[in-house]
Amino acid sequence: MLRGALASAPLLVAVLAERPGAGVPAALGAMLAGINDRPGSRRSSVSRLGVPALAGASGMLSGSCLADVAGPGRSLVLVPLVFGVLGLVAGAVSSTGPVASACGTQVLVAAVIGAGMPLPEPGPVRSALFLAGAGWLLLLRSVLPSPGRRRGTGPYRLDGEREAVAAVYEAVARLLAATGGPGAGAARTALSGALDRAQDALNGPRLRRRASSSAERRLHARFAAAFPLAEAATALAWAGVPPPPRVADGPRRMARAVRADGACGALPAPARTGAGLRALDEALLGAAALFDRPPGMPLEAHRTPRHVPAARRALGAAGREYGLRVAVCCVASTLVSQWLHHAHWYWLPATAVFLVKPDLGPLLSRVLCRAAGTVAGAAVFAVLCLLPAGQAGWVGLIALCGALLPVATRHFAVQTAVVTVLVLGLVRLAGEPPATWARVVESLLACATVLLVGHLPLPGRRGHTVRAALDTAVAAAQRYLGHVLDVPGDQAARGALRRDAYRSLAAARAAIDLSAAELPAVARHTAGSEGVARAVERLVDTTTACAVQLVHRPAPLPAPHAELLAARLSELDRARTAAGAAAPASVV
């Protein structure tokens, strides 16, 4: 919230310089960057905020050039055609990951605003101002210390990374405590999520390489030491035999040591009555030796496994399906807005771009939330217009909206209300005519357009996003299984493949949950997908248990494990066949 409030500083400077129009692109860049400003590490924010900002700046420049070519007045051919092509490309790219999705949104929104908002600055200057506003927020994200941080815990720029790694050890402890009980499945899923967040937190550029290299290497090594712990804890949870309660105390002490950047101290007495407990004990001893290493001793290089998204998805069926719908929405909303010849015609396609994004929730839900949020925001702004306020008052209102934006992102309707007030304030500062209720009309038209296009029977089959995510998860599980059976002693590669398998499974489950929440006309195309995800999860858990057996016992894989592994593979084949039978139009 503090960063959101301070993000209005470029706008304040422009107002003090009597150039409020120049501050509008900077405020837009800061606003869009603020939507992407989520909890996490500083290093991950560089790509999460910076890369979409670069895309938005290029969109602002291309939109301004389009406005120069199209000229004033209506353009029922050129502008919709350009936005359609841009939407097709940006939509396809958006299907490859969250950062790419933010890039696709910003390039489209900025292009629409650059083409429609009348600002005195030329296109290159608008683009630079947009990038400066986003860069200012990124600078604040990089240099401001985290609130409530502990003193004497090392460089504050590593607070997010340390907290993410500590959460992994705590998740291991919770899984060990829940083993044998009804909460073991949820604890295993939570551990996988904690590993994903820690991996994202550490996978970014070093902010000050020389000053922080020692602390960063130590943190990477401690994260790598958590992989064998996670593997052993997963194997124990799969077996369903509760370990002694004292064993969960070791990971808890390591979590505290990560936060304090110190040693973990003495560990509880080991328990080595089976392969899983032996693996856990060896993982604890290996981590303890790393934690208690003297600060001056050199650390071995530990490379955090990176999850590389499948870039070819942009050209695959999922990318084509999403890109086509974004393109149709852009063309339809632009045609309607150009035909109406409204002064703020760019609002309609810009709103449609936000609404068509599938990662904001089910289609009907986000449309209703957008409508309700826009009406509420417009009503609040209409009341504020009755109060006497100069330019300083509008800047203060925008700063307040920027501060509320991080909290508002927790609910799409609240976020829409805050963004509506912020955008109307920027329009007021830019010198455009008041358009409070026009904003409501444009948003409702965009809601109707997106709701119609989202359910149109476009060429091709539906549900490609879910099928692509499931195919990725199945392929990752098969790679993991093949490596465990062929090279069981390669722990580093096994850990990376296990991470890829669980992470791909989590992405598939998220896609399935989103599709299941859609209206029946859309949800029916992915019927049976949940059964495939359950079969993949059982296969990956069984593979992890087999890996522990192969590494921590001299004999080959026990016959019961081999039989269960074969049963899991058969179960996966049956689930995929059943999913295809349940939804003939979308064979998984």
C-alpha positions in Angstrom: 0.0 0.0 0.0 2.9 2.4 0.7 4.4 1.6 -2.7 1.0 2.2 -4.3 0.6 5.6 -2.7 4.2 6.7 -3.6 3.7 5.5 -7.2 1.8 8.7 -7.8 4.9 10.8 -7.4 5.6 11.2 -11.2 2.0 12.4 -11.6 2.5 14.9 -8.8 5.7 16.2 -10.4 3.9 16.6 -13.7 1.1 18.6 -12.0 3.6 20.8 -10.2 5.3 21.4 -13.5 1.9 22.5 -14.9 2.0 19.5 -17.4 -0.7 17.2 -15.9 -1.2 15.5 -19.3 2.4 14.3 -19.2 1.7 12.6 -15.9 -1.2 10.5 -17.2 0.9 7.9 -19.1 3.2 7.6 -16.1 0.3 7.1 -13.8 -1.1 4.5 -16.2 2.2 2.6 -16.2 2.4 2.7 -12.4 -1.3 1.6 -12.1 -0.8 -1.5 -14.4 2.5 -2.3 -12.6 0.7 -2.0 -9.3 -1.9 -4.6 -10.4 1.1 -7.0 -10.9 2.8 -6.0 -7.6 2.1 -9.1 -5.5 3.8 -10.5 -2.4 7.1 -12.2 -3.2 10.8 -11.6 -3.5 12.4 -8.6 -5.0 14.2 -10.5 -7.6 11.0 -12.1 -9.0 9.4 -8.7 -9.1 11.9 -7.6 -11.7 10.4 -9.9 -14.3 6.8 -9.8 -12.9 6.7 -6.0 -13.1 9.5 -5.0 -15.6 8.8 -7.3 -18.5 5.0 -6.4 -18.7 6.0 -2.7 -18.4 8.3 -3.0 -21.5 5.4 -4.7 -23.4 3.0 -1.9 -22.3 5.5 0.8 -23.4 5.7 -0.9 -26.8 1.9 -1.0 -26.9 1.6 2.7 -26.1 4.0 3.5 -28.9 2.2 1.3 -31.5 -1.2 2.7 -30.5 0.0 6.3 -30.8 1.5 5.5 -34.3 -1.8 3.9 -35.2 -3.7 7.0 -34.2 -1.4 9.1 -36.4 -2.0 6.9 -39.4 -5.8 6.5 -38.9 -6.3 10.2 -38.2 -9.3 11.7 -36.3 -12.8 10.4 -36.7 -14.2 6.9 -37.1 -12.1 4.1 -38.6 -14.2 1.0 -39.1 -11.5 -0.9 -40.9 -7.9 -0.1 -40.0 -8.2 0.3 -36.2 -10.3 -2.9 -35.7 -8.1 -4.8 -38.0 -4.9 -3.8 -36.2 -6.4 -4.5 -32.8 -7.6 -7.9 -34.0 -4.2 -8.9 -35.2 -2.5 -7.6 -32.0 -5.1 -9.4 -29.9 -4.5 -12.7 -31.8 -0.8 -12.5 -31.1 -1.0 -11.2 -27.5 -3.7 -13.7 -26.6 -1.7 -16.6 -27.9 1.4 -15.5 -26.0 -0.7 -15.0 -22.9 -1.4 -18.7 -22.7 2.2 -19.6 -21.9 2.4 -18.3 -18.3 1.5 -15.6 -15.8 4.2 -13.1 -16.8 3.3 -13.6 -20.5 -0.4 -13.1 -19.6 0.5 -9.7 -18.0 2.5 -8.8 -21.0 -0.4 -9.6 -23.4 -2.8 -7.5 -21.3 -0.5 -4.5 -21.0 0.4 -4.4 -24.6 -3.2 -4.5 -25.7 -4.5 -2.0 -23.1 -1.7 0.4 -23.7 -2.1 0.2 -27.5 -5.8 1.0 -27.1 -5.2 3.9 -24.8 -2.4 5.2 -27.0 -4.7 5.2 -30.0 -7.7 6.7 -28.3 -6.7 9.0 -25.5 -5.9 12.5 -26.7 -2.7 13.6 -25.1 -0.4 16.4 -26.2 2.8 14.4 -26.1 4.0 12.4 -29.2 4.1 8.7 -29.2 7.7 8.1 -28.2 7.3 10.5 -25.3 4.1 8.8 -24.1 5.9 5.4 -24.3 8.8 6.7 -22.3 6.5 8.3 -19.6 4.6 5.0 -19.3 7.8 3.1 -18.8 9.0 5.7 -16.3 5.9 5.3 -14.2 6.2 1.5 -14.1 10.0 1.8 -13.5 9.4 4.1 -10.6 7.2 1.5 -8.9 9.7 -1.2 -9.7 12.4 1.0 -8.1 10.3 1.3 -4.9 9.7 -2.4 -4.9 13.5 -3.0 -5.1 14.8 -0.5 -2.5 12.1 -0.1 0.2 12.6 -2.5 3.2 9.9 -5.0 4.1 7.7 -3.9 7.0 8.3 -5.7 10.3 11.6 -7.4 9.2 13.8 -8.7 12.0 17.0 -6.9 12.7 20.3 -8.7 12.2 19.0 -11.1 9.6 21.2 -10.2 6.7 20.4 -8.0 3.7 16.8 -6.9 3.7 16.6 -7.3 0.0 16.5 -11.1 0.7 13.6 -11.0 3.1 11.1 -12.4 0.5 13.5 -15.2 -0.5 14.2 -16.2 3.1 10.6 -16.3 4.0 9.8 -18.4 0.9 12.5 -20.9 1.8 11.5 -21.0 5.4 7.9 -21.8 4.4 9.2 -24.9 2.6 10.7 -26.3 5.8 7.6 -25.5 7.7 5.5 -27.2 5.1 7.7 -30.3 5.4 7.1 -30.3 9.2 3.4 -30.0 8.7 3.3 -32.9 6.3 5.3 -35.1 8.7 2.9 -34.1 11.5 -0.1 -34.9 9.3 1.2 -38.2 8.0 -1.2 -41.1 8.7 -4.1 -38.7 9.2 -6.9 -37.2 7.1 -5.0 -34.0 6.4 -2.0 -35.6 4.8 -3.2 -35.0 1.2 -3.8 -31.3 1.8 -0.4 -31.0 3.6 1.3 -32.6 0.6 -0.4 -30.2 -1.8 0.7 -27.3 0.5 4.3 -28.5 0.4 4.2 -28.6 -3.4 2.9 -25.0 -3.5 5.5 -23.8 -1.0 8.3 -25.3 -3.2 6.8 -23.6 -6.3 6.8 -20.2 -4.5 10.3 -20.6 -3.2 11.5 -21.6 -6.7 9.9 -18.5 -8.2 11.3 -16.3 -5.4 14.9 -17.5 -6.1 14.7 -17.6 -9.9 15.5 -14.0 -10.7 18.4 -11.6 -11.3 20.7 -10.8 -8.4 20.1 -7.2 -7.4 23.6 -6.6 -6.1 25.8 -9.5 -7.1 29.0 -8.8 -5.2 27.5 -7.6 -1.9 24.9 -10.4 -1.6 26.7 -13.3 -3.3 27.5 -15.1 -0.1 24.1 -14.7 1.5 22.4 -15.7 -1.8 24.5 -18.8 -2.3 23.8 -19.8 1.3 20.0 -19.4 0.7 20.2 -21.3 -2.6 22.0 -24.2 -0.9 19.5 -24.3 2.0 16.6 -24.4 -0.6 18.4 -27.3 -2.4 18.8 -29.1 1.0 15.0 -29.1 1.3 14.4 -31.2 -1.7 15.5 -34.5 -0.1 13.4 -33.6 2.9 10.4 -33.1 0.7 11.0 -36.3 -1.1 11.3 -38.3 2.1 8.2 -36.7 3.7 6.2 -37.4 0.6 7.2 -41.0 0.7 6.2 -41.3 4.3 2.9 -39.7 3.6 2.3 -42.1 0.7 3.0 -45.1 3.0 0.5 -43.7 5.6 2.6 -44.7 8.6 2.9 -41.9 11.1 6.5 -41.1 12.0 7.5 -40.3 15.6 6.2 -36.9 16.5 9.7 -35.6 17.3 10.9 -35.8 13.7 8.8 -32.8 12.7 10.9 -30.6 15.1 14.0 -30.8 12.9 12.4 -29.0 9.8 10.8 -26.4 12.2 14.2 -25.6 13.6 15.6 -25.2 10.1 12.8 -22.9 9.2 13.7 -20.6 12.1 17.4 -20.8 11.1 16.5 -19.7 7.6 14.7 -16.7 8.8 17.5 -15.8 11.3 20.2 -16.7 8.7 21.9 -18.8 11.4 22.5 -22.4 12.4 19.8 -24.9 13.2 21.4 -26.4 16.3 20.8 -29.8 17.7 18.3 -32.1 16.0 15.9 -34.7 17.6 17.1 -38.3 17.9 16.8 -40.1 14.6 14.4 -42.9 13.7 15.6 -45.4 11.0 13.1 -48.2 11.1 12.3 -48.1 7.4 13.4 -46.8 4.0 11.3 -43.7 4.4 12.6 -42.8 7.9 16.2 -43.6 6.8 15.8 -41.2 3.9 14.4 -38.6 6.2 17.2 -38.9 8.7 19.9 -38.7 6.0 18.2 -35.6 4.5 18.1 -34.0 8.0 21.7 -34.8 8.6 22.7 -33.4 5.2 20.7 -30.2 5.8 22.1 -29.8 9.3 25.7 -30.1 8.1 24.9 -27.3 5.6 23.2 -25.1 8.1 26.0 -25.4 10.7 28.8 -24.7 8.2 31.0 -21.9 9.4 30.3 -18.6 7.6 33.8 -18.4 6.1 33.8 -21.9 4.5 33.1 -21.9 0.8 29.8 -23.3 -0.4 29.3 -25.7 -3.3 27.4 -24.3 -6.2 23.8 -25.3 -6.0 21.7 -24.7 -9.0 18.0 -24.2 -8.4 16.0 -26.2 -10.9 14.0 -23.8 -13.1 10.6 -24.5 -14.5 10.7 -23.6 -18.2 7.2 -23.0 -19.7 6.5 -24.6 -23.0 6.8 -21.6 -25.4 5.3 -23.7 -28.2 1.9 -23.5 -26.4 1.5 -20.1 -28.0 1.3 -21.9 -31.4 -0.6 -24.9 -30.0 -4.3 -25.5 -29.7 -4.6 -23.7 -26.4 -2.8 -20.6 -27.6 -4.8 -20.5 -30.8 -8.1 -20.9 -28.9 -7.4 -18.1 -26.5 -5.8 -15.8 -29.1 -8.8 -16.2 -31.4 -11.2 -15.2 -28.6 -9.1 -12.2 -27.6 -9.0 -11.1 -31.3 -12.7 -11.4 -31.8 -13.3 -9.4 -28.6 -10.9 -6.7 -29.7 -12.5 -6.4 -33.1 -16.1 -6.5 -31.9 -15.6 -4.0 -29.1 -13.6 -1.6 -31.3 -16.2 -1.8 -34.1 -19.0 -1.0 -31.6 -17.1 1.8 -30.0 -16.1 3.3 -33.3 -19.7 3.1 -34.6 -21.0 4.9 -31.5 -18.4 7.6 -32.1 -18.0 8.2 -28.4 -15.3 10.6 -27.2 -14.0 7.9 -24.9 -14.3 5.0 -27.5 -11.1 3.4 -26.3 -12.7 2.5 -22.9 -14.8 -0.3 -24.5 -11.9 -2.4 -26.1 -9.6 -1.7 -23.1 -12.3 -3.1 -20.8 -12.9 -6.1 -23.0 -9.2 -6.9 -22.9 -9.3 -7.2 -19.1 -12.5 -9.1 -19.1 -11.5 -11.8 -21.6 -8.5 -12.8 -19.5 -9.3 -16.4 -18.2 -6.9 -16.2 -15.2 -9.2 -13.7 -13.4 -11.8 -16.3 -12.7 -14.9 -17.8 -14.5 -16.3 -15.8 -17.3 -19.7 -15.1 -15.9 -18.3 -14.3 -12.5 -15.8 -11.7 -13.7 -18.4 -10.1 -16.0 -20.8 -9.6 -13.1 -18.0 -8.4 -10.9 -16.9 -5.9 -13.5 -20.4 -4.5 -14.0 -21.0 -4.2 -10.2 -17.5 -2.7 -9.6 -17.8 -0.1 -12.4 -21.2 1.1 -11.2 -19.9 1.4 -7.6 -16.8 3.2 -8.7 -18.7 5.6 -11.0 -21.1 6.4 -8.1 -18.2 7.1 -5.7 -16.5 9.4 -8.3 -19.8 11.2 -9.0 -20.1 12.1 -5.3 -16.4 13.2 -5.2 -17.0 15.5 -8.1 -19.5 17.4 -6.0 -16.7 18.3 -3.6 -14.5 21.4 -4.2 -11.0 20.1 -5.2 -8.3 21.3 -7.5 -5.6 19.4 -9.2 -3.9 18.7 -5.9 -7.1 17.0 -4.7 -7.3 14.8 -7.8 -3.6 13.8 -7.3 -4.4 12.9 -3.7 -7.4 10.8 -4.9 -5.2 8.9 -7.4 -2.6 8.3 -4.6 -5.3 6.9 -2.4 -6.5 4.6 -5.1 -2.9 3.5 -5.7 -2.6 2.6 -2.0 -5.9 0.7 -2.1 -5.0 -1.2 -5.3 -2.9 -4.0 -3.6 -5.8 -4.8 -1.2 -8.4 -4.4 -3.9 -6.8 -7.1 -6.1 -8.1 -9.7 -3.7 -11.6 -9.4 -5.3 -12.2 -8.5 -8.9 -15.3 -6.3 -8.2 -13.4 -4.2 -5.6 -10.4 -3.9 -7.9 -12.7 -2.7 -10.7 -14.3 -0.1 -8.4 -10.8 1.3 -7.4 -9.5 1.3 -10.9 -12.7 3.0 -12.2 -12.2 5.9 -9.7 -8.5 6.1 -10.6 -9.1 6.1 -14.4 -11.8 8.8 -14.1 -9.4 10.9 -12.0 -6.8 10.6 -14.7 -9.3 11.6 -17.3 -10.2 14.6 -15.3 -6.5 15.6 -14.9 -5.9 15.0 -18.7 -8.4 17.7 -19.4 -11.0 15.5 -21.1 -14.7 16.1 -20.6 -16.4 14.4 -17.6 -17.6 11.0 -18.5 -18.7 9.3 -15.3 -21.8 7.5 -16.5 -20.3 7.1 -20.0 -17.8 4.8 -18.3 -20.6 2.7 -17.0 -22.2 2.4 -20.4 -19.0 1.5 -22.1 -18.2 -1.1 -19.4 -21.6 -2.7 -19.7 -21.2 -2.9 -23.4 -17.8 -4.6 -23.0 -19.4 -7.0 -20.5 -22.0 -8.0 -23.0 -19.5 -8.3 -25.8 -17.1 -10.6 -23.8 -20.0 -12.7 -22.4 -21.3 -13.3 -26.0 -17.8 -14.0 -27.5 -16.8 -16.2 -24.6 -19.7 -18.6 -25.4 -19.6 -18.4 -29.2 -19.1 -21.8 -30.9 -15.9 -20.7 -32.7 -14.2 -23.1 -35.1 -12.4 -26.0 -33.4 -13.0 -27.8 -30.1 -13.2 -26.2 -26.7 -11.2 -26.9 -23.6 -7.7 -26.9 -25.2 -6.2 -25.1 -22.2 -7.2 -27.9 -19.8 -6.1 -30.6 -22.3 -2.7 -28.9 -22.9 -2.1 -28.6 -19.1 -3.0 -32.3 -18.5 -0.8 -33.4 -21.4 2.1 -31.4 -19.9 1.5 -33.0 -16.5 1.3 -36.5 -17.9 4.5 -36.0 -19.9 6.3 -34.6 -16.8 5.1 -37.6 -14.7 6.4 -40.0 -17.3 9.8 -38.3 -17.5 10.0 -38.4 -13.7 9.1 -42.1 -13.6 11.5 -43.0 -16.4 14.4 -41.3 -14.6 13.7 -42.9 -11.3 13.7 -46.4 -12.8 16.7 -45.8 -15.0 19.0 -43.6 -12.9 17.7 -43.8 -9.2 21.0 -42.4 -7.8 21.0 -39.1 -9.7 19.4 -37.0 -6.9 19.8 -33.6 -8.4 18.1 -34.5 -11.7 15.5 -36.5 -9.8 14.6 -33.5 -7.7 14.3 -31.2 -10.7 12.0 -33.7 -12.5 9.9 -34.2 -9.3 9.5 -30.5 -9.1 8.5 -30.3 -12.7 5.9 -33.1 -12.2 4.3 -31.6 -9.2 4.3 -28.1 -10.6 2.7 -29.2 -13.9 0.1 -31.1 -11.9 -0.7 -28.0 -9.9 -1.1 -25.9 -13.1 -3.4 -28.6 -14.5 -5.6 -28.6 -11.4 -5.9 -24.8 -11.5 -7.0 -25.0 -15.1 -9.5 -27.8 -14.3 -11.0 -25.9 -11.3 -11.4 -22.8 -13.5 -13.1 -24.7 -16.3 -15.4 -26.5 -13.8 -16.6 -23.2 -12.5 -17.8 -22.0 -15.9 -21.3 -22.2 -17.2 -22.3 -25.7 -18.4 -21.9 -24.7 -22.0 -18.2 -24.3 -21.4 -17.6 -26.7 -18.5 -18.9 -29.7 -20.4 -15.9 -29.7 -22.8 -13.5 -30.7 -20.0 -15.7 -33.4 -18.3 -13.6 -36.2 -16.8 -10.4 -34.1 -16.5 -10.4 -34.3 -12.7 -10.1 -38.1 -12.9 -7.0 -37.7 -15.0 -5.5 -35.3 -12.6 -6.1 -37.6 -9.6 -4.5 -40.5 -11.6 -1.4 -38.3 -12.3 -1.1 -37.3 -8.7 -1.2 -40.9 -7.5 1.4 -41.9 -10.1 3.8 -39.1 -9.1 3.4 -39.9 -5.3 4.0 -43.6 -6.0 7.0 -42.7 -8.1 8.4 -40.7 -5.2 7.9 -43.6 -2.8 9.7 -45.9 -5.3 12.6 -43.5 -5.6 13.1 -43.6 -1.9 13.0 -47.4 -1.9 15.5 -47.7 -4.7 18.0 -45.2 -3.1 17.8 -46.3 0.5 17.9 -50.1 0.2 20.4 -52.3 -1.7 17.8 -54.7 -3.2 15.8 -53.9 -6.3 12.3 -52.3 -6.2 10.1 -54.4 -3.9 7.4 -56.4 -5.7 4.5 -54.6 -4.0 5.9 -51.3 -5.1 6.4 -52.5 -8.7 2.9 -53.9 -8.8 1.4 -50.7 -7.5 3.4 -48.7 -10.0 2.0 -50.7 -12.8 -1.5 -50.3 -11.4 -1.1 -46.5 -11.3 -0.1 -46.5 -14.9 -3.1 -48.6 -15.9 -5.3 -46.3 -13.8 -4.0 -43.3 -15.7 -4.7 -44.9 -19.1 -8.3 -45.7 -18.0 -8.8 -42.2 -16.7 -7.7 -40.7 -20.0 -9.9 -43.0 -21.9 -12.9 -42.3 -19.6 -12.3 -38.5 -20.0 -12.4 -38.9 -23.8 -15.6 -41.0 -23.6 -17.3 -38.5 -21.2 -16.5 -35.6 -23.6 -16.3 -36.8 -27.2 -15.5 -33.3 -28.4 -12.4 -32.9 -26.2 -10.4 -36.1 -26.0 -7.7 -35.8 -23.3 
